[in-house]
Structures are given as C-alpha cells and as structure tokens.
C-alpha cells in the first residue's frame, strides 16, 4: 500500500496502550542512504501550564506503528524518560540538533 506524506499528515495518531490521541503527523524520518523510513514525528501535546516550556516532539519508530487506517494511525507506545542530553565540549558548534521524545520499544 502506497501512502503520500500529504495523506499521512491528515491522519490522527492514537496510542493503543493508553488510548491517547497524539496528534497529526508533522514529519517523516528516513535514512538517507537507503531511503528506509525510520519513523514519524508528532507534536508534543502542551497543556495550559506547559505553554511556556520548551517541549520536544515525539518520534515514533516505524516498528511501533500497528496499523495505518483511512483516518487514523494506530501505534503502540510505552512512555519512557527521554534519553540523557549530552553537552558538547566544543561550544563553537553551529549545527542544530533535532530533539525528540522517545518511547520504549514493544
């Protein structure tokens, strides 16, 4: 089954573990050398109290996607702590790192 990114963006991502709606797909991550899809990215949900905090987006590995339906993408995620952030010894780096919140694998 072929699906375009434009079609994926219209689908709502739902976690089967807790039934939460995670939002719509905002990005697709793939390995450049092999063109293999690694996963999708959904925005981090912000509550009224978290509006001023810098939240990370949620990366969902492809193997955690259970089913892609007509309106919904069903995923199986168990929340975990984000990976530890390592600071670079060289503060002159200009490359901006993409930060995602990760989940435990199935």
Secondary structure, DSSP 4 states (H G I P E B T S, - for coil): ----HHHHHTSEEEETTT--EEEEEEEEEEETTTTEEEEEEEPPP--GGGTTS-PPEEEEEGGGEEEE-SSEEEE--EE-PPPPPPPPS-TT--PPPP-EE-EE--
